[in-house]
């Protein structure tokens, strides 16, 4: 039986480039070499494409990739493959842009397609879809920044141009502190801050505009942060539930990747009926955005009420041996190597 020619693409131009290096090299290392003819591709921060020759090196977040050579014509190269496995996070990796390029090659690829990827990357539009699906969410609003001015967009998409102080006042009238301020298109908690007063809110809004012109503001939830992994195309299965135990005030980029005190509990210590509800809601959210292949869906369980509140969906979650997505499925008997096989099989069948 001939091997499957598999391109594994990692790196990319997003703020999550370094995380992608860790995920991508981990996937390459753990793929079955008897089953796949692996062609690793690294995309640099400036967008240049390279072939990568795997080494025994174990990469950590912040490490620079080595052992690469320039790749002349990416589309021609990809067109020779049987399947493409993008292990890319953030903009230009899971927002539908590179998925569109893959569509042009007519080669099957792992993960969500163009529509699901673009919707799920944009936190504001994800919320609109989840709202339509009847999934409980934190109270939110969004604004846009344009040349130093701020555009408040109400629930009917009417727009009001404001100064920073004016838009801050509107936010404070609509939402209660603490609030979370997030770039709409960013991942791994990059650009996110928590605000407990007016000054912190203004500073967080300004900071978030460094990463995106569209800013989401959410009312804080007093609750536990839990995650569920999903796998499938039409027939979708959900993993057990894992809980995030952040060492910091919230699960920021540093808390995720630099603070060794942060940890996860898999499976989470929650009642079975709540776990079952979360699993059903995770599948519903995945189908609502027209997902395929894989995703990780994040929720809160409100402390006072046990209300299940959806946070977001991640269509290309971290994929190291210790990342939440593979660990959640490992807890239900699907080990890392087998999970990779299943994901690739779903791509080829889709």
Residue, then its C-alpha position, 0 to 999 in steps of 0.5 A: x500500500x502506497x503512503x499518503x503524501x501529506x504536507x504539514x504546514x506550520x508557522x505563519x504570519x500571526x501573533x501565534x507563530x511561535x505556538x504553531x512551531x511547537x504544535x507543527x513540529x509535534x505533529x510531524x514527530x508523532x505521525x506514523x512514518x509507515x503510513x505517511x510520506x511527510x512533507x513539512x512546510x514552514x511559513x515565516x513571519x513575513x509570509x515566505x514559504x520554506x521546506x523543513x527537514x525534521x530534526x530530533x529537537x524539541x521546540x518550545x514557545x519562542x524558539x526559532x525554527x532551523x533546517x529550512x530551505x526556500x520553497x519556490x512555488x507553494x501552490x504547485x508544491x501543494x498540488x502534488x499532495x494527497x492531503x494538507x495538514x495545516x497546524x496554523x493558529x491565528x490570522x492567515x492560518x485559521x481565519x479562512x485565508x489559507x483555507x481558500x488557497x487550499x481550495x484552489x489546489x483541490x487537495x483535501x485538507x484537515x480542519x474547518x473550511x473557509x466559511x467556518x474558519x473565517x466566522x470562528x476566527x472573528x469573535x464578534x461574528x461568532x457571537x452573532x451565530x451563537x446567539x442565533x443558535x440559542x447558546x447562552x453567552x456573556x453580555x457583550x458589545x463591540x466597537x471599531x477603531x478608525x484613525x483615532x476615533x471609535x465607532x460604537x455598533x449597536x445590536x441593530x448595526x447602527x453606528x455612532x462615531x465617538x471619542x475614546x471617553x465617549x465610547x467608554x461611557x457607552x460601554x459602562x452604561x451597557x456592561x458591568x465591571x469587570x470586563x474583558x476587552x479582546x481584539x475580535x481577530x486574535x488567538x491564544x489570548x493575545x491582546x486581551x485584558x481585564x478592566x475593573x475601572x474606567x482607566x483600565x478600560x480605556x487602556x485596554x481598548x487602546x491596547x487591543x487596537x494594536x491587534x485588530x480594528x474591531x474590539x469585543x467587550x464582554x462582561x466578566x463571568x464569575x465561573x469555572x473555565x472548561x473546554x470540550x474537543x469535538x471531532x467529525x464531519x456530519x457525525x460529530x463526537x465530543x470528548x470529556x470536559x477539561x477545566x483550565x486552572x489559570x495561575x493568573x487572574x485570567x488565562x492570558x498568553x503568558x498564563x498559557x505558555x509561560x507560567x508553569x503554575x497554570x494547569x488543567x484538570x482532565x476530566x473536570x470535576x463536574x457533575x455528569x449532567x453538566x458534562x453531558x450538557x456541555x458536550x451537546x452544546x459543543x457539538x451544536x456550536x460546531x455545527x452552527x458555524x458549519x464546522x468540519x474535522x476538529x475544533x475545541x469549544x470553550x465554556x464557563x460554568x457560572x458559579x452561582x447558577x451552574x449556567x453553561x455559558x459559551x465563550x468561543x470556538x477554536x478551529x485549529x487548537x494547539x496540538x502538542x502532546x500536552x495541548x488540551x485538544x489531544x489530551x481531552x481525547x486521550x482521556x476517552x481512549x483516543x491516543x495522540x497518534x490515532x487522533x492524527x490518523x482520524x483527523x487526516x481520514x476525515x479530511x480525505x473523506x470530506 
